[in-house]
């Protein structure tokens, strides 16, 4: 997307914001929020510091930065977990990680095998909620909430009326390299990633085809774009022309290219909605499933300051592993250029979207609606926010909790709880647990009491991967 097109696109959003807001004020009528479309954009392993609007100085992200200018940028927003599957489980069900059925990318079964654990069938997904509310629901990209051999756990059977789901070699099914499966196993695309600038460009093509050929005009839509960038992939070559003039290591040039290409694909999608006349009636949500990665293609998360000033990265329960970018734009409802420092997270999407769709919030939800925050008001006060994560290896069982400005972290039930004051020490370098034993005790009670046991993720201890 060139600069002229971007300016036209964002001018359209801004004008529609002003027009709708004026109409609402003059008519003294609330917005008909239940009729609004919902576009959810999820990046994979994008760090808190990897967008220009969050302090990135090198990697170019003009579309998302401009989206923040016409919408709201959150500064205290948290993923559901520090790694893919459990984080997406929190997002899709509204159940926080200490109660979720998925607390790691794989669970430990009774026979000692490690296996991906699927969402329970009784856990209502966002797609099931919105489909029942009359929305057209579509999913494109990485699901990661299924058992590969059980199609009933795939996106198409969890409320998405149209789903193009990525699967790849691994698990119990011998997939022939990267695959995109349409509506379960009814059709598939053996995708050659080398034929595109990025696999997310291909996914955006699928989204554009969906909008052109399958979207009905008489119902609102919920389109969930589960992008793969900038997760490390051996098969994703990226656009070799981007940043070719920089003297960076190849893996860092590829990493930066993935993020800029993702930004461009989101621009294409927004441009399509503008052309269809749907952009002004669409809530746009953008976030990342966890903090930046340091794996796969040997990318170093410190090279571009991917986590900003935060400590830790993917799989950490320090801020760098779970605090993520979150941008919301909604013409006529969200004030352009606004910033929220409210503490919020993935479990809050379920009650928020339920309120927007004008349906009851499922009893399973542990989140709080942030709809008031989007309108520039205070959200419902919460006592704390906590996480529980299960990982193979030493110190594999991890817990953390945030109570106001205080953050407690415990890596293993036998290790002491560390305590940090985030407003004074955002980088979590000064452990003040000894100075505040009463706060540590309160956090330990949360760790031990505000949770449930679930199959595959036993409480505490150390585990070795097979």
N, C-alpha and C positions, 0 to 999 in steps of 0.2 A: 504494500500500500504506500503510494507516494505521499509527500507532505500535503499537496493540494487536496487529495481525496480525504486525508485524515482531517484536515481543517473543516471541509464540508460536512463530514460525518459528525464531528463533535459540535459544530455549530448547530446542526439539526437537533442533537440531543439537548443542547442548552436552550434553544428556542422552544422546544416542546416542553421543557421543564418550566420555563417562564409562562408559556401559554396555559398549561394545565393548572399551574399554581394560581394564576390570576382568575381562571374560570372557577376554581374551587372557592377562592376568597369572595368573589363577587356573588356567586350563587349560594354561598354558605352551606354547601353540601359536601359531605365527605367523599373521598375518592372511592370508586367501586373497585376495591382492591382485589376482590375475588375474581374479577375478570382479567386481571393482569397476567401476562405471560411470565414465565420464569426461565431464565437462562443461567445455568450453573456451570461455571468454568473452573475445573480443578487441575492444577499443575501437580507434577510428581517430583517430590524432593526439591522444590524451589525454596531457597532460604529466605529468611527475613530481610536480608540485605541485598537481594539480587534484583530489585526493581529500582529504577531511578527515583520513584516517589518514596522509597524507603531508604534512600541514601546511596544507592549504587552510582558510582562515578564513571564506570567504563562500559559495561554492557548496556546496549541501547534497548529501551522498552517504551517507545513513544506512545503506543496505543494504550497500554495499561496505565502509564503515567497520566495521560490525558483523561482516561476514564476516572481516575482518582480526582482530577480537577473538576469534573462535572458531577461527581458523586461524593461518597464518604470513604475515608481511609481509617481503618482501625489500627490502633497501636498496641493494644493489649488483647489480641485475639489468639486463641490456642487451637491447635489441631487436637483430634481425639486421642492421639497416641504418637510416639516418635517414629513409627514405622507404618508401612502401607496398610496391610489388612486390618489391624485393629483400629487404626485411625478412620478408615473408610466405614468400618462397622458403626462407629459412634456417629459419624455423619449421616449414614443411611437410616439409622434407627432412633437416634436421639437418646440412646442409652450410654451413659458414661462408661469409661473403660473398666472401672472396678466392679461393674455389674454386667458388662458385655459378655456375650458368648465367645468372642474372639479377642484374645489379649496378646497375640503374637502372630507373626506370619505363618508359623506352623505350631501345632500343639503336640504334646507328648502323650501318646496313647499307652494303654496298659501293656501292650506287647513290646514297648520300648521304641517303637517306630515314631518318627516325626512326620506329621501329615497336616496339610492345610485343613482348617476347620471352617465349616460353612455357617452362615447365619441360621439360626433356628427358624423353622417355618412359622412359628407363632409370633416371631418378632416382626412387627409391621414396618415396612420400608417407606421412605418418602414417596416412592413411585406408587406403591399400593394406596397410600393415603390420598395422593393427588388424583390418581386414576379414579378412585371412588368418588372424588369431588368433582368429576367431570372434565378433568384435564386430559389432553393428549400427552402421553409420556414417551420419551425416547431417550435412549442411552447409547453413547458411542465411545468405545475405548476400553480402558483397563477396569475390570470389575473386582477381582481378587477377593470375593466374598463367598466363593463357591467351593464345593468339592468337585474337582474336574470330571469325575465319572458320574456325577449325579446331576442330570440336566435340570431337575426341579429346583436346584439351588442357583442356577444361572440367572442373569439379569432379566432375560425374557420371561422367566417364570416367577419373577419377584416384583411384578407390577409395571414393568416397562413394556408397552404395547409394541414397540419397535426397539430392537437392541442389536447393535453390532459390537460383539464382545471379543476382546483380544484373549487368545490363549497361546501358550508357547510350550516348548519342550520342557517336561518336568511333571511332577505330580504322578498320578496313576495312569494317565493317558499319554500315549507316545505321539505327541503332536509333531508334525513335520515342519519344524521351524516356526517362526511367527505366523500366526493365523488370525484372521478376523472372521468370526462366526456370526451369521445373520440369523436372528430369531432362533436361538438354540443351534441345532445341527441341521436345520432345514436347507441352509445354503452356506457356502464359505468362500473365502478369498485367500488363496495362498499368496500372500503379499510379498513382493520383492521390494524391500525397502530401498534398495540402491537406485530404483527408478524415480525416486522422489527426492526433493530437497530434505524432507524429513517425513517420518511416519505420521506426524501430526498434520502435515499438509494433506496427506491422503485422508486422514480422519475428517478433516474439515471439508474435503470434497464430498465425503459421505453425508455430512451434515447438510451441505448445500443441496444435495440431491433429495434428502429427506424433506427439507423445507419446500422444495419445488414440487415434489411428486406425491407426498403422502400427508401433508399438513392440511387439515380442513380449516376453513375460515370461521366456522360457527362455534368453535371451542377454543379455550385458551390452551397453551402448550407448556409443558415442562420438559425442557431439553437439557440433559446432563452430558456435558462434554468432558470426558475423563482423559485428559491429555497425558502423554508419556514424558514430555520434557520437564526438567533436564536430567531425568534418571539416566544412569550409565547403561549403555547398550553397546555390545560389540558389533551389532549389525546396523546401527544408525550412523551413517556417514556425515549427516548434516550438509549444509550448503558450504562447499569448499571455498566459495568466493567471499563469504562473510569473514571479516577480520583477517583476510589473507595478507594484509599489509602490516600486521602486527607481529612482533618477534616473540610471540608467546609459544610455549610448548604446544604441540599438536593437540593433546587432550584438553588443554585449557581453551584453545581456539574453538574446538568442537563444542565444549560446554557453553561458551558464550554464544556460539551460533545457535545452539538449541533454544536458548532463552529468547533470543531476538526473533528466530523463526516462529516460536510459539506466539510471541507478541503479534507478528504479522498475520498469523492464521486467525487469531482472535479479531484482528481488524477486518479481515475478509468476512468473517461471520457477522460482525456488527454492520458492515456495509450491506450485506445481503438483507438483514432485517430492516435496514433503513429503506432499501429499494422496495421491499414488500409492504412498507407502511406500518410495520409492527414494532419498530424500535422504540417509539414514544410510549408504547403500552407494555413495556417489558422490564421486569426487575432483573438486573444483571448482578450476579454474585461471582466473585473471583477469590480463590484461595489456593493453598497448597496442602498436601496431605501430611507433611511433616517438614522438619528442618532439612538443610542441605546435606547431600551425600558426600562421602569421601571413600569411593569404592568403584568397582567395575572397570572403568576405563582409566584408573589411576588419577582421576581428578583430585586436586587438593582444594578442599573447601575454603582454605585461607587465601588462596591465590587472588580471588576477586573479593575477599572479605564477605563471603556469602552469608554469614550469619551476623553481619554487622558487628556490634559490640557485645553480642551475646556469647555465652559459654556453651560449648557443646555443639553437636550436630545430630544427624539421623541416628536413632536408637538411644539417644541421651534424653533423660528427663530434666536436665538443666534447660534453661530457656532456649538455647539454640536448637534443641531437638523438637520443641513443641510450639514455640511462639512463631506464628506464620503471618504473612501478609493477608489482608482481607480487605477487599474493595467492594462496595455496593453502590450501584447507580440505578436510580428509579425516577424517571421524569415526573415532575409534579409532586413528589413526595420527599425525596432526599435533597437537602440543600447542597448546591454545587460547592465543591471545595471544602466541605466540612470534615472535621477530624473527630473521632471518638476515642477516648481513652478508657471507656467502659471495659471491664473484664468480661469476656465472652468467649464462646468456643463452639466446636462442632455440634455438641449436643443441643445447642440452641436453635439449630436450623429446623428441627422437627416442629417445635411449638410455634416458631415464627411463620413457617410456611402453612401450618394448619390454620393460624389466625388469618393469614392472607387469603387462604382458600375458603375461609368461613366454615370450617369444620372443627369438630372436637379434637383436642389434643389426645393422642393415645395415652393410656395409663402407664405404659412402659417408659415414657419420656422422663428424663431427669434434668432437662434443660429449662431455660427461661426464654420467653419470647423477647427478641430484640427489636420488635416492630416499633416500640416507643423510641428506641435509640435511633432508628433510621429516620424518625420524624423529628429528631433533635431534642428528645426528652430523656428523662432518666429511665433506665430499665428497672425491673423488679430487683430489689436488693437480694444478693445471695451471700450466704455465710462464708462459703469457700468453694474452690474448684480443685478436684483431685484427679490423679491418674494412677493407673497400675499397668505395668508392662512386663511381659514374660519373654525372656530371651535365653537362648542356649548359651552355656558356658558360665564361667566364673561371674559372680555378681549378676546372675541372669534375671533375678526377680527384682524389679525396680518399682518404687513408689515415689510420688511427689504430691504436694498439696500447696495451693496458694490461698492465704488468708489475708486479704487486704494487701498491704505492701510486702508481707512476709512470704517467703518461699521455703518450704522444707523438702529435702531430697533424701531418700534412703535407698542405697543399692545393696539389697540383701537384708533379710530380717535380723541377721546377727550383727549388722553394722549400725553404728550410731547415726541418728538423723542429723543432717547438716541443715543450718538455718541461715538464710540470707535476707537482707532488707533491699528489695529491688529498686525502690525509689532512690536509695543512696548508693546502691551497689548493683547496677543492672547486669554487670558481668559476672556476678556471683563469685567473687574472689575472696571475700572476707566472711568466714564462717563464724557467726555470732551465737551459736547454739549455747555455749557456756554462759552467756550473759542473759539468756531468756529461757530458763528451764521450763517455765510455765507454758510458754508458747510451743516448745518442743513436745511437751507432754500432750497438749491439745492435738498436735499434728499426729502423734503416735496413736492416739485414740481413733483418729480418722482412718489411719492406715489399717488398723486392726478391726474396726467396727463397721465402717462404711464400705462394705464390699460383700460379694458372695463368692462361693466356690463354683467353678464351672469345669466341665470335662475337658481334659487336655492341657489345663493350665493350673497345676497344683500350687498351692500357696507356699512361698518361701523356698529356700534351699538353692542348690546348685545343680545344673543339668548339663550333660554332655550331648552334643549333637552326634547323630550316627553318620 
